[in-house]
Amino acid sequence: MSPAAADGGRRPHEGAVAIVTGASRGIGLGIAARLVADGARVVITARKPEPLAAAVAELGGPAAALGIAGNAADPAHIEEVVAAARATFGGLDHLVNNTGINPHFGPMLDADADVVRKIFDSNVIAAAQWLKTALAAGLGSPEHPASVVNVASIAGFNATGMIGWYAVSKAAVIHLTRELAYQLGPAVRVNAVAPAVVKTRFAEALYVGHEEQVASAYPMKRLGMPADIAGAVSFLLSRDAGWITGQTLVVDGGVTLGGAL
């Protein structure tokens, strides 16, 4: 019997409200689409309003989704989005910190300090700020627990060579997940996913022109798709994961089994 059947046919996120940052395309949009399919209504964010509007339409329109453009590291934008989730859909149950940037490719010590700060502001500090703001707005209680998923990366587990600051920021996200889970239970569960290469515009430099060669290192013999990550995120947000917190689920097609990134 499926979990939905055992629960009277309810979808796993029926009636829930989720914020997904960085969700106009790629992994974020895949996560938002899965949550909507699983019964949630979503508030999605990205920098540009036009792609957000297209994403909202793809997700089913205003009944299912609301898009708010802005900088994910801007506290005023964070406050606006959290308030809008509650005003538009009546609450907030889940938060997915998906936004991530990588403006530097090359030796770490060649990066300007301001670029490094920007990476950490967007990838680490913003994730904590989103959760802090959501908590202040009433996210989670022992009677009505909430759940959070941070999108990390397998880059956070090992040396990468050329995306070092991004990797360090994702290692920080992994440990941030542990610390917040330890501090916020039982009212809020906090977990993470760590994808390998997923076929998105963000990751094109890692596979375009040599995808077959890259995929050959994966036991599953293919690269990831946004839906692969979305399914894992939906599970971690759901009641089926109700006794899981502080964990980082590696979603990598098996590539790290041989020690590769």
N, C-alpha and C positions, 0 to 999 in steps of 0.2 A: 504494500500500500504506500502511495506517495505521501510526503509530509503534508501536502495540500489536502489530500483526501482525508488523512487522519485528523485534520483540523477543520473538518466540515466543508472542504472545498475552497477555503480562503487562500488567497495568494499570500506569500510570506510577508509582504509589506503593505497589505491592504489597509488603506486609511492613513498610512504614515506620511510624514513630510520630511524631505531630505534636501540639504544643500550640497551641491557638487561644484567645486571650484575648477576653473579651467576646463569648461565642458562644452565649448562650441564645436569641438571636433575631437578626433582621436580617442584616447582612452577615456577621457572625461565624458565625452558624448556617449560612448559605449556603456559606461557605468550608468549614466542618467537614463538611457534607453532601457537597460535591464531593470532598473528600479521602477520605472513606469510600468513596464510589462508585468512586474511583480506586485503592482498595486499601489505604488507610492505616487505622490505628487512631488515635483522637484523644482528647486530654484537653482538655476545654473548661472555661472559667471564666466566672463572672459573680458579681454580688453576692448574688443571692437563690437559695436552694437549690431552691425549687419550680419556677421556670422552667427551671433547669438539669436537674432530673429529667425534665421533659417533653421537653427537647431531647435528652437521652440516649436516651429511648425512641424519639423520632423518628429518631434516627441508627442505630438497630438494637440498642439495649440494651448491656449490659456487655461483650459480646464485641467491640463496635466502638468504644465510647465510655465515658469516665469523666468525670463532672462534679464539680468542686470549687469550692465557693462561697467568696468572699472579695474583699477589696479588691485590685485589680490593682496598686496602688502600694505595697502592704505587703510588705516584704522577707520576712517570715515566711511569708506566703501564697505568694510566689514560690518559696521554698525547698520548701514542702510540695508544690506542684504538680509541680515538676521531679523531686523524689524519687519522687512517685507515678507519674509517667510511666514511669520506669525500673523501679520495683518491679512495676507492674501489667502493662506491655506489653514490658518487657525492653530498653528503650533509648529514644533520642530522636534523631530525624533532622531534624525541621523545627520551626520556631517561627514563628508568625504573631502579630505584635503588632497586634491589632485594636482593643483598648480605646481609647475616646476620649470625652471629655466636653466639654460647652460650657455651663457654668452662667451665662454672661453674654451678653446680647444688648443691644447699644446702643453708644454711644460708649466707646471704650477707656478714656479717662481718668475715666469714671464708675465703673469697676470697682474694687472694694476690692482691696488688695494681696494679701490672703489668698486671694481668689477666683482671682487671676492665678496665684499659687503653686500652687493646687490644679490648675488647668488644666495647668501645666507638669509637675507631679509625675505626673499621670495619663497625659498624652499624650506626654511626651518622656522624662523621667527614668525612668519605669517601663519603657519600651521598652528602654532601655540596661540596666537592672537585670535584666530577664528574660534578656537575652542573656548578661550577665556570669555570672548564676547557672547558666545552661545550659552555658556553657563550662567552668565550674568542675566541673560534673558529668560532663564528658566529651563534650560536643557537638562533633562535627567533628574531622577529622584529614585530612592529605593523602591517606591511604589510603582513608578513608571520609568524603568531604566532606559537610557539612551545608548546609542552606539556610534563610534567614530572609526573611520578607516583612513589611515594616512598612506598615500601612494609613495613608496620608497623605490628601490631599484636594487638589482643584484650588484650593481656597482658599489653599493655601500658595504659589501662584504670583502672586497679584495682590491688589489691595485689594478688600475686601468691603463696607466701610461699617459693618455692624452686628455682625459676628462676628469682629472684629479680633483678639482674643487667641487665639481658636481658630485663625484663619488663621496667626498668627505661630507658634503651637505646631506647626502642620503644616508650615510652612516649616522649622522646626527639625528635624522628623522627616525631611524630605527630605534635609537636609544631614547629619544623623546617619547616614542610610543610606550616603551617599557616604564619610564618614569611616571608618565601621566596615568597609565593604567594602574600602577601601584598606588597612586595618590587619590584617584577618583572613584575607585570601586566602592560599593556596588552600584552607585547611581549611574555611572557611565563606564562602559567598556571601551577600551581603546586598543585597536589592532592595526596592523599594516600589511600591505602586500608588496612584494619585491619582484617586479617583472624583469625578464630578460628583454631581448630586442623584440619590440612589437611594431608591426607594420603601420606606422603613422608618419605624418609629415615631420614631426619632431625628431624622429630617429632615422630619417632617410639617409643621412651621411654614413650610417653604420651598415647599410645593406644595399642601397641602390647601385646597380651595376655589377654586383657580385652576390646576389641573394642566395643562389644555389650553393656557393662556396660557404657562406656564413651558416646556412641552414644545415649543412653537412655535419657540423659539430654538435648538433642537437640530436639526442636519441629519438625525438619525435620527428626529425627530418623536416621540420618546417619552422618558420618564425611565428611569433605570437600574433594574434589578432585582438582588437579591443574587446571582443566578446569573451575571450579567454580570461581577461582580467576582470571584466564586469561580473562574471559568474562567481568568482572568488570573493569579490567585494560584497555582492548581494548576500552570500552565505555568511560572511563575517558580521554583517549588519543584522542578520536575522536572529530570531529566537532559537534557531537550531544551533547557533554558536553562543548560546547564553552562558556557558561556563568557560568561555575562551576570552582571555584578555591579556594584553601585553605581548602578544605574539606577532611575528612577522612571517606570513605565508609566502614562500618562494613559489612563483608561478613562471617557470622558465623552460618548459619543454625538455627538462632534464639536463640542460647544458652545463650546469654547475657540478654535476655528478663527476665529471672528469677534471674539475678544477678550473674550467674555463669561465670567462665572463661572456 
